[in-house]
Amino acid sequence: MKKVDTYDQAALSRLLLEISLLDSAYQRGDASQDLLLDAAKRYRVDIEKIEKAVAVEIAAKRAKKKLQPKPKAKNKAVVSE
């Protein structure tokens, strides 16, 4: 086994990621099918707050899109010689 003090930053990051994923693999025994929701609960992410913020952002984009005038198609007559 390699000594951890010889690892560079990328290798240490990879090791930490693998350790965190290993933990989640052992906790998957009888959990629900929604992996993202399970991870959010484990790390105490406020899902409802994010959901509301995204809904407001989407509504604002839709309102902005409705207010923009549609570009009119320019019909140019082609003159053949």
C-alpha positions as CSV (number, residue, x, y, z in Angstrom):
1,M,0.0,0.0,0.0
2,K,1.3,3.4,-0.9
3,K,1.9,6.0,1.8
4,V,-0.7,8.8,1.7
5,D,2.0,11.5,2.2
6,T,3.4,10.7,-1.3
7,Y,0.1,11.5,-3.0
8,D,-0.4,14.7,-4.9
9,Q,-3.6,16.8,-4.6
10,A,-5.4,15.1,-7.4
11,A,-4.7,11.6,-6.0
12,L,-5.9,12.7,-2.5
13,S,-9.1,14.2,-4.0
14,R,-9.7,10.9,-5.9
15,L,-9.1,8.9,-2.7
16,L,-11.6,11.1,-0.7
17,L,-14.2,10.8,-3.4
18,E,-13.8,7.0,-3.5
19,I,-14.1,6.8,0.3
20,S,-17.3,8.9,0.3
21,L,-18.8,6.7,-2.5
22,L,-17.9,3.6,-0.7
23,D,-19.8,4.7,2.3
24,S,-22.9,5.4,0.3
25,A,-22.6,2.0,-1.4
26,Y,-22.9,0.3,2.0
27,Q,-25.9,2.4,3.0
28,R,-27.9,1.4,-0.1
29,G,-29.4,-1.8,1.4
30,D,-33.1,-0.9,1.8
31,A,-33.0,2.7,0.6
32,S,-35.4,4.2,-1.9
33,Q,-34.7,4.3,-5.6
34,D,-34.0,8.1,-5.7
35,L,-30.2,8.3,-5.2
36,L,-30.1,12.1,-5.6
37,L,-32.8,12.6,-2.9
38,D,-31.0,10.2,-0.6
39,A,-27.7,12.0,-1.1
40,A,-29.4,15.4,-0.5
41,K,-30.9,14.1,2.8
42,R,-27.6,12.7,3.9
43,Y,-25.8,16.0,3.4
44,R,-28.7,18.1,4.8
45,V,-29.4,20.0,1.6
46,D,-32.6,22.0,1.7
47,I,-34.4,20.5,-1.2
48,E,-37.6,22.6,-0.8
49,K,-35.6,25.9,-0.9
50,I,-33.8,24.9,-4.0
51,E,-37.0,23.7,-5.6
52,K,-38.7,27.1,-4.9
53,A,-35.7,29.1,-6.2
54,V,-35.7,27.1,-9.5
55,A,-39.4,27.5,-9.9
56,V,-39.1,31.3,-9.5
57,E,-36.2,31.4,-12.0
58,I,-38.1,29.4,-14.6
59,A,-41.2,31.5,-14.2
60,A,-39.1,34.7,-14.6
61,K,-37.5,33.3,-17.8
62,R,-40.9,32.4,-19.2
63,A,-42.3,35.8,-18.4
64,K,-39.3,37.5,-20.1
65,K,-39.7,35.3,-23.1
66,K,-43.4,36.2,-23.4
67,L,-42.6,39.9,-23.2
68,Q,-40.1,39.8,-26.1
69,P,-41.6,40.6,-29.4
70,K,-41.4,37.9,-32.0
71,P,-39.1,38.7,-34.9
72,K,-41.1,39.2,-38.1
73,A,-40.0,37.2,-41.1
74,K,-38.7,39.3,-43.9
75,N,-40.0,38.3,-47.3
76,K,-37.7,39.5,-50.0
77,A,-38.8,38.9,-53.6
78,V,-36.2,37.3,-55.7
79,V,-36.0,39.0,-59.1
80,S,-34.9,36.6,-61.8
81,E,-33.2,38.1,-64.8
